[in-house]
Amino acid sequence: MPRKTKAQIKEETKKEVEEILNQVKSLLFRIDGDLGVPRNIRKTAQESIDSIDSLDDQENSPAIVASTSVSLLEDIIQDLNCPAHTRTAIYQILSLLEQVRDY
C-alpha cells in the first residue's frame, strides 16, 4: 500500500473538518429555528454559526473557530432557562467541535 503524501493527508483532514463543521451548523440552525428556546440562547447559536462562517475569510484557523464556538456554547449550558433538549444538542455540538483540528 503506498504511503500518503502530506498534501493528501491535509486534504483528507480538511474534508473531515468541513464535514464536522457542517454537522455543527445544522444542529445550530435547529436551535436557532426553535421558538421554544429562549431568545438569548438562539442569539448565541446564531453567533456560533457566524463564527463558523467566518472560516471562509481565511483569517481564522478551524481550531480557533471551534474554540470560539465552544466558549460561546459553554455559556449557554450554564443558563437556567436552557431547555433540556437544547442542552443535549449543545453537548452533542461540543463533542463534535472537540474533534476539529487545523489542516
One Martini backbone bead per residue (centre of mass of N, CA, C, O) as a GRO file, in nm:
protein
  103
    1MET     BB    1   0.095   0.038   0.025
    2PRO     BB    2   0.082   0.356  -0.023
    3ARG     BB    3   0.183   0.648   0.077
    4LYS     BB    4   0.099   0.941   0.209
    5THR     BB    5   0.086   1.256   0.156
    6LYS     BB    6   0.061   1.564   0.287
    7ALA     BB    7  -0.159   1.661   0.092
    8GLN     BB    8  -0.356   1.425   0.140
    9ILE     BB    9  -0.389   1.463   0.444
   10LYS     BB   10  -0.487   1.755   0.433
   11GLU     BB   11  -0.739   1.701   0.260
   12GLU     BB   12  -0.876   1.502   0.455
   13THR     BB   13  -0.888   1.693   0.696
   14LYS     BB   14  -1.054   1.912   0.559
   15LYS     BB   15  -1.305   1.736   0.507
   16GLU     BB   16  -1.361   1.660   0.801
   17VAL     BB   17  -1.398   1.947   0.909
   18GLU     BB   18  -1.629   2.031   0.719
   19GLU     BB   19  -1.824   1.811   0.812
   20ILE     BB   20  -1.839   1.890   1.107
   21LEU     BB   21  -1.931   2.189   1.062
   22ASN     BB   22  -2.195   2.112   0.919
   23GLN     BB   23  -2.321   1.965   1.159
   24VAL     BB   24  -2.312   2.202   1.353
   25LYS     BB   25  -2.483   2.398   1.185
   26SER     BB   26  -2.736   2.224   1.182
   27LEU     BB   27  -2.783   2.226   1.490
   28LEU     BB   28  -2.788   2.537   1.519
   29PHE     BB   29  -3.033   2.585   1.333
   30ARG     BB   30  -3.232   2.435   1.512
   31ILE     BB   31  -3.202   2.619   1.757
   32ASP     BB   32  -3.264   2.890   1.607
   33GLY     BB   33  -3.563   2.779   1.505
   34ASP     BB   34  -3.654   2.743   1.801
   35LEU     BB   35  -3.919   2.892   1.980
   36GLY     BB   36  -3.864   2.735   2.269
   37VAL     BB   37  -3.617   2.909   2.273
   38PRO     BB   38  -3.448   3.136   2.399
   39ARG     BB   39  -3.322   3.424   2.265
   40ASN     BB   40  -3.027   3.416   2.381
   41ILE     BB   41  -2.967   3.131   2.268
   42ARG     BB   42  -3.021   3.189   1.970
   43LYS     BB   43  -2.810   3.413   1.947
   44THR     BB   44  -2.564   3.234   2.014
   45ALA     BB   45  -2.605   3.036   1.783
   46GLN     BB   46  -2.567   3.253   1.563
   47GLU     BB   47  -2.278   3.331   1.647
   48SER     BB   48  -2.160   3.051   1.585
   49ILE     BB   49  -2.229   3.049   1.288
   50ASP     BB   50  -2.066   3.303   1.217
   51SER     BB   51  -1.789   3.187   1.306
   52ILE     BB   52  -1.792   2.956   1.099
   53ASP     BB   53  -1.822   3.143   0.846
   54SER     BB   54  -1.536   3.290   0.897
   55LEU     BB   55  -1.352   3.067   0.769
   56ASP     BB   56  -1.366   3.181   0.468
   57ASP     BB   57  -1.160   3.432   0.523
   58GLN     BB   58  -0.868   3.308   0.626
   59GLU     BB   59  -0.805   3.418   0.928
   60ASN     BB   60  -0.903   3.151   1.048
   61SER     BB   61  -0.884   2.870   1.211
   62PRO     BB   62  -1.055   2.592   1.297
   63ALA     BB   63  -0.968   2.593   1.599
   64ILE     BB   64  -1.059   2.883   1.661
   65VAL     BB   65  -1.354   2.853   1.583
   66ALA     BB   66  -1.416   2.623   1.780
   67SER     BB   67  -1.336   2.772   2.044
   68THR     BB   68  -1.539   2.999   2.013
   69SER     BB   69  -1.792   2.820   2.016
   70VAL     BB   70  -1.742   2.683   2.286
   71SER     BB   71  -1.751   2.938   2.463
   72LEU     BB   72  -2.040   3.015   2.388
   73LEU     BB   73  -2.182   2.738   2.467
   74GLU     BB   74  -2.098   2.722   2.769
   75ASP     BB   75  -2.281   2.955   2.858
   76ILE     BB   76  -2.554   2.820   2.795
   77ILE     BB   77  -2.545   2.573   2.988
   78GLN     BB   78  -2.567   2.764   3.253
   79ASP     BB   79  -2.847   2.825   3.176
   80LEU     BB   80  -3.159   2.789   3.328
   81ASN     BB   81  -3.339   2.834   3.050
   82CYS     BB   82  -3.235   2.577   2.932
   83PRO     BB   83  -3.336   2.332   2.763
   84ALA     BB   84  -3.283   1.999   2.757
   85HIS     BB   85  -3.267   1.955   2.443
   86THR     BB   86  -3.057   2.181   2.401
   87ARG     BB   87  -2.835   2.079   2.586
   88THR     BB   88  -2.792   1.816   2.431
   89ALA     BB   89  -2.714   1.949   2.161
   90ILE     BB   90  -2.468   2.101   2.275
   91TYR     BB   91  -2.309   1.853   2.359
   92GLN     BB   92  -2.288   1.745   2.073
   93ILE     BB   93  -2.137   1.988   1.957
   94LEU     BB   94  -1.891   1.977   2.146
   95SER     BB   95  -1.796   1.695   2.055
   96LEU     BB   96  -1.742   1.785   1.763
   97LEU     BB   97  -1.544   2.029   1.821
   98GLU     BB   98  -1.314   1.850   1.949
   99GLN     BB   99  -1.227   1.730   1.651
  100VAL     BB  100  -1.107   1.989   1.570
  101ARG     BB  101  -0.848   2.072   1.333
  102ASP     BB  102  -0.588   2.156   1.173
  103TYR     BB  103  -0.466   2.171   0.812
   0.00000   0.00000   0.00000
